[in-house]
Amino acid sequence: MNRLIAAVIVVVCAGLTVHAQPAPSIVADVRAAIANGDFARGDTALAAYRKARGVTPEMLEALSWMGRGALAARKLDTAERYAAETYKLSAALLKSRKLDEEPRLPIAIGAAIEVLAQVDAQRGARTNAVLFLGQELAAFKATSIEKRILKNINLLSLVGTPAPALDTTDHLGVQPPAIVSLKGKVVLLFFWAHWCPDCKAQAPILARLADTYGSKGLAILAPTQRFGYVAGGKSAAADEETRYIDQVRQASYPVLAGQAIPLSATNHIRYGVSTTPTLVMIDRDGIIRLYHPGSMSHEELEPLVRSLVDPS
C-alpha cells in the first residue's frame, strides 16, 4: 500500500511539475507573431494580457515590438500607431516611477522614440525626426536610453558631417591620436566591448582590411569603455577591468595589439553607441561616410574602404 501511495504521489507530482512550467512571455508571443507577419495574433495576445494584468513594463515592451515589426514591414501608419501608444502608456507609468528602476520600460520607450523618428524620416520629414529626437534626448539625458537616442540622431544626421572628436584623456596603451591629426588617412572607428561576441567576430574582417589597405592609408581606431565588470559579470574596479580589457584585446583582437585604445565612456555617448560593434568610416578630409550600428561583413565593408582609400 505504501508503495502504491508513493507511486501515486510521484505521478501527481510529475504532473504538477509539467503544469508548473512557465508560460511563454507576452514579449515572446508577440515577437513570434511578428516573425510570421501575423499582427492580428499579436494584437490578440496583447489585448488578453492587458485585460488580465493591465499595463505593465512587459506589456509595453511587447507593444513596442509591434511598432518595430510594422516599421520593418514598411507599414508606416501602423508603426506610428503602435509607437505612439507605447510612448503614451510609458509616459503615464513614468509619472510614478523612474525610468531605470527595471529593464523593460527603457526598452519600450526607447523603441517607441526610435520608431516615431524613423517613420518621420521615411516619410521624408528627416528634419522633424531629428528635432523630435533632440527633444527626447534633452528629456532623457543621463538615463539608459540616452545613447540609443543619440544613435538615432546620428543615423539620420551624422553621415556627411565632420567626425566628432574622441576623448582620449582615458586610454589603454600609448596616447591615442586625435581624429583631426589623422586627416589625410581613411579612418575606421571600431566601437567594441569586452563582453561582445559580435565584436570578436568582426576582428578577422578588420585584420583583413588592415592587411590590404593599411599601407595605403587606412587607420583603425578602436574605442571601448569600462562597464563595471569582467568575465562572468563579476564586479570590478576600474584598474581590474582595464587589465581585463587588455587581456581580451590580446586574445581576441590581434589587429589591435599594441594600439592605443580610448576608454572614455564619453566617446560612446558622443557617437551614440548603444549597439556593439558600431562602425564609423571617416574619409581623408575628416568627413563621416558611414555610421553603422552592428556588424558588417567583409563584402559590405571592403568596397567602401577601397573607394575611400583610392577614389580614382
C-alpha positions as CSV (number, residue, x, y, z in Angstrom):
1,M,0.0,0.0,0.0
2,N,2.8,2.4,0.9
3,R,4.4,1.7,-2.4
4,L,1.2,2.3,-4.2
5,I,0.6,5.6,-2.4
6,A,4.2,6.6,-3.1
7,A,3.7,5.8,-6.8
8,V,0.6,7.9,-6.9
9,I,2.4,10.8,-5.3
10,V,5.2,10.6,-7.8
11,V,2.7,10.6,-10.7
12,V,0.8,13.5,-9.3
13,C,3.9,15.5,-8.5
14,A,5.2,14.8,-12.0
15,G,2.0,16.1,-13.4
16,L,2.2,19.2,-11.3
17,T,5.8,19.7,-12.4
18,V,4.7,19.6,-16.0
19,H,1.9,22.1,-15.4
20,A,4.2,24.4,-13.4
21,Q,6.4,25.2,-16.4
22,P,6.3,28.9,-17.0
23,A,4.1,30.1,-19.8
24,P,5.8,32.0,-22.7
25,S,6.1,35.7,-22.0
26,I,4.0,38.2,-23.8
27,V,7.1,39.6,-25.4
28,A,8.0,36.1,-26.9
29,D,4.4,35.6,-28.0
30,V,4.3,39.0,-29.8
31,R,7.8,38.5,-31.4
32,A,6.7,35.1,-32.7
33,A,3.6,36.6,-34.2
34,I,5.6,39.4,-35.9
35,A,8.1,36.9,-37.3
36,N,5.1,35.2,-39.0
37,G,3.7,38.6,-40.2
38,D,0.6,37.9,-38.1
39,F,0.0,41.3,-36.4
40,A,-3.6,40.3,-35.6
41,R,-2.3,37.5,-33.5
42,G,0.0,39.9,-31.7
43,D,-2.9,42.3,-31.1
44,T,-5.0,39.5,-29.7
45,A,-2.2,38.4,-27.3
46,L,-1.7,41.9,-26.1
47,A,-5.4,42.5,-25.5
48,A,-5.7,39.3,-23.5
49,Y,-2.6,40.2,-21.4
50,R,-3.7,43.7,-20.8
51,K,-7.2,42.6,-19.7
52,A,-5.7,40.1,-17.2
53,R,-2.8,42.1,-15.9
54,G,-3.1,45.7,-17.0
55,V,-0.4,47.9,-18.4
56,T,3.0,46.6,-17.2
57,P,6.5,47.3,-18.5
58,E,6.5,43.8,-20.0
59,M,3.3,44.6,-21.9
60,L,4.8,47.8,-23.1
61,E,8.0,46.1,-24.3
62,A,5.8,43.7,-26.3
63,L,3.8,46.6,-27.7
64,S,7.0,48.3,-28.8
65,W,7.9,45.2,-30.7
66,M,4.7,45.6,-32.7
67,G,5.8,49.1,-33.7
68,R,9.3,47.8,-34.7
69,G,7.7,44.9,-36.7
70,A,5.4,47.2,-38.5
71,L,8.2,49.6,-39.4
72,A,10.3,46.7,-40.7
73,A,7.3,45.7,-42.9
74,R,7.1,49.4,-44.1
75,K,3.6,49.8,-42.7
76,L,4.3,53.3,-41.5
77,D,0.9,54.3,-40.3
78,T,0.6,51.1,-38.3
79,A,4.1,51.5,-36.9
80,E,3.3,55.1,-35.9
81,R,0.1,54.0,-34.1
82,Y,1.9,51.3,-32.1
83,A,4.8,53.5,-31.2
84,A,2.6,56.4,-30.2
85,E,0.5,54.2,-27.9
86,T,3.7,52.7,-26.4
87,Y,5.1,56.2,-25.8
88,K,1.8,57.5,-24.2
89,L,1.4,54.5,-21.9
90,S,5.1,54.5,-20.9
91,A,4.9,58.2,-20.1
92,A,2.0,57.5,-17.9
93,L,4.0,54.9,-15.9
94,L,6.9,57.3,-15.6
95,K,4.7,59.6,-13.5
96,S,5.0,57.2,-10.7
97,R,8.5,55.6,-11.2
98,K,11.9,56.3,-12.5
99,L,12.8,55.1,-16.0
100,D,15.6,52.8,-15.0
101,E,14.0,51.1,-12.0
102,E,13.7,47.9,-14.1
103,P,14.9,47.0,-17.6
104,R,11.7,46.7,-19.7
105,L,10.3,50.2,-19.6
106,P,13.5,51.8,-21.1
107,I,13.4,49.2,-23.9
108,A,9.7,50.1,-24.6
109,I,10.0,53.9,-24.6
110,G,13.4,53.8,-26.3
111,A,11.9,51.7,-29.2
112,A,8.9,54.0,-29.4
113,I,11.1,57.0,-29.8
114,E,13.1,55.3,-32.4
115,V,10.1,54.1,-34.4
116,L,8.4,57.5,-34.3
117,A,11.6,59.2,-35.6
118,Q,12.2,56.6,-38.3
119,V,8.6,56.9,-39.5
120,D,9.0,60.7,-39.9
121,A,12.3,60.1,-41.7
122,Q,10.9,57.5,-44.1
123,R,8.1,59.9,-44.9
124,G,10.7,62.5,-46.0
125,A,10.5,64.6,-42.8
126,R,14.1,64.0,-41.7
127,T,14.4,67.4,-40.1
128,N,11.3,66.9,-38.0
129,A,12.7,63.5,-36.9
130,V,16.0,65.0,-35.8
131,L,14.2,67.8,-33.9
132,F,12.0,65.2,-32.2
133,L,15.0,63.1,-31.2
134,G,16.7,66.2,-29.9
135,Q,13.8,67.0,-27.6
136,E,13.7,63.4,-26.3
137,L,17.5,63.5,-25.8
138,A,17.1,66.5,-23.5
139,A,14.2,64.8,-21.7
140,F,16.1,61.5,-21.1
141,K,19.7,62.8,-20.7
142,A,21.8,60.7,-18.3
143,T,19.4,57.7,-18.5
144,S,20.0,54.3,-20.1
145,I,18.3,55.4,-23.3
146,E,20.5,58.5,-23.9
147,K,22.9,56.6,-26.2
148,R,20.0,54.9,-28.1
149,I,18.5,58.3,-28.9
150,L,21.9,59.7,-29.9
151,K,22.4,56.6,-32.2
152,N,19.2,57.5,-34.0
153,I,20.2,61.2,-34.3
154,N,23.5,60.0,-35.8
155,L,21.8,57.6,-38.2
156,L,19.8,60.5,-39.6
157,S,22.3,63.3,-39.5
158,L,26.0,62.2,-38.9
159,V,26.9,61.0,-42.4
160,G,28.4,63.9,-44.4
161,T,29.5,65.9,-41.3
162,P,32.9,66.3,-39.7
163,A,33.7,63.4,-37.3
164,P,33.3,64.4,-33.6
165,A,36.5,64.5,-31.6
166,L,37.3,61.5,-29.5
167,D,38.0,61.9,-25.8
168,T,41.5,60.4,-25.4
169,T,42.2,61.5,-21.8
170,D,41.5,58.0,-20.5
171,H,43.1,55.2,-22.6
172,L,44.9,51.9,-22.6
173,G,48.4,51.9,-24.0
174,V,50.1,54.9,-25.6
175,Q,48.3,58.2,-26.1
176,P,45.7,57.7,-28.9
177,P,45.9,60.1,-31.8
178,A,43.2,62.8,-32.2
179,I,41.0,62.3,-35.2
180,V,41.9,65.7,-36.6
181,S,45.6,64.6,-36.6
182,L,44.6,61.7,-38.9
183,K,43.4,63.9,-41.8
184,G,44.9,62.6,-44.9
185,K,44.1,59.0,-43.8
186,V,40.9,57.0,-44.1
187,V,39.9,56.1,-40.5
188,L,37.7,53.2,-39.4
189,L,36.4,53.6,-35.9
190,F,35.5,50.3,-34.3
191,F,33.5,50.7,-31.1
192,W,33.6,47.4,-29.2
193,A,33.0,45.9,-25.8
194,H,35.0,43.2,-23.9
195,W,31.8,41.1,-23.5
196,C,30.6,41.4,-27.1
197,P,30.8,38.2,-29.2
198,D,29.8,40.1,-32.4
199,C,32.8,42.4,-31.8
200,K,35.1,39.4,-31.7
201,A,33.6,38.0,-34.9
202,Q,34.3,41.4,-36.5
203,A,38.0,41.2,-35.6
204,P,39.2,39.0,-38.6
205,I,37.4,41.3,-41.0
206,L,39.2,44.3,-39.6
207,A,42.5,42.4,-39.8
208,R,41.9,41.5,-43.4
209,L,41.2,45.2,-44.2
210,A,44.3,46.3,-42.3
211,D,46.4,43.8,-44.2
212,T,45.1,45.0,-47.6
213,Y,44.8,48.8,-47.0
214,G,46.9,49.7,-44.0
215,S,49.9,50.6,-46.2
216,K,47.5,52.6,-48.5
217,G,46.3,55.0,-45.8
218,L,43.7,53.1,-43.7
219,A,43.9,53.6,-40.0
220,I,41.8,51.7,-37.4
221,L,40.9,53.2,-34.1
222,A,39.1,51.1,-31.5
223,P,37.4,53.0,-28.7
224,T,35.8,51.0,-25.9
225,Q,34.7,51.7,-22.3
226,R,34.5,50.1,-18.9
227,F,31.2,48.6,-17.9
228,G,32.0,47.9,-14.2
229,Y,32.5,44.1,-14.5
230,V,34.8,41.4,-16.0
231,A,34.3,37.8,-17.0
232,G,31.2,36.2,-15.7
233,G,29.7,39.5,-14.8
234,K,32.0,39.8,-11.8
235,S,32.0,43.4,-10.5
236,A,35.4,45.0,-10.9
237,A,37.2,48.2,-10.1
238,A,38.5,50.4,-12.9
239,D,42.1,49.1,-12.8
240,E,41.0,45.5,-12.8
241,E,38.6,46.0,-15.7
242,T,41.3,47.8,-17.6
243,R,43.6,44.9,-17.2
244,Y,40.9,42.6,-18.3
245,I,40.1,44.7,-21.4
246,D,43.8,44.4,-22.3
247,Q,43.6,40.6,-21.9
248,V,40.6,40.4,-24.2
249,R,42.3,42.7,-26.7
250,Q,45.4,40.5,-26.8
251,A,43.4,37.2,-27.0
252,S,40.7,38.2,-29.5
253,Y,41.9,41.2,-31.4
254,P,45.4,40.7,-32.8
255,V,44.7,43.5,-35.2
256,L,44.6,45.9,-32.1
257,A,47.7,44.6,-30.4
258,G,49.9,47.4,-29.4
259,Q,47.3,50.0,-30.4
260,A,46.2,52.9,-28.2
261,I,42.6,52.2,-27.0
262,P,40.5,55.1,-25.9
263,L,38.5,54.2,-22.8
264,S,36.3,57.2,-22.1
265,A,32.6,56.5,-21.9
266,T,32.2,60.0,-23.4
267,N,33.0,58.6,-26.8
268,H,30.2,56.0,-26.7
269,I,27.8,58.8,-25.7
270,R,29.1,61.2,-28.3
271,Y,28.8,58.6,-31.1
272,G,25.5,57.1,-29.7
273,V,27.0,53.7,-29.3
274,S,24.1,51.7,-27.9
275,T,25.0,48.7,-30.2
276,T,28.3,47.0,-30.3
277,P,30.1,46.8,-32.6
278,T,29.4,50.2,-34.1
279,L,31.5,51.0,-37.2
280,V,32.2,54.5,-38.5
281,M,34.1,55.3,-41.7
282,I,35.8,58.7,-42.0
283,D,37.3,59.9,-45.3
284,R,40.7,61.7,-45.8
285,D,39.1,65.1,-45.1
286,G,37.7,64.0,-41.8
287,I,34.1,63.6,-43.0
288,I,31.9,60.7,-41.9
289,R,30.9,58.4,-44.8
290,L,29.4,55.5,-42.9
291,Y,27.7,55.2,-39.5
292,H,26.7,51.6,-38.9
293,P,25.4,50.2,-35.6
294,G,26.1,46.4,-35.8
295,S,28.4,44.0,-37.6
296,M,29.4,44.3,-41.2
297,S,30.8,41.6,-43.5
298,H,34.0,42.0,-45.5
299,E,31.8,42.1,-48.6
300,E,29.9,45.0,-47.2
301,L,32.9,47.0,-45.8
302,E,35.6,46.4,-48.3
303,P,34.1,48.3,-51.3
304,L,33.6,51.4,-49.2
305,V,37.1,51.2,-47.8
306,R,38.5,50.7,-51.3
307,S,36.6,53.7,-52.7
308,L,37.8,56.0,-49.9
309,V,41.4,54.8,-50.0
310,D,41.5,55.1,-53.8
311,P,38.6,57.3,-55.1
312,S,40.0,57.4,-58.6
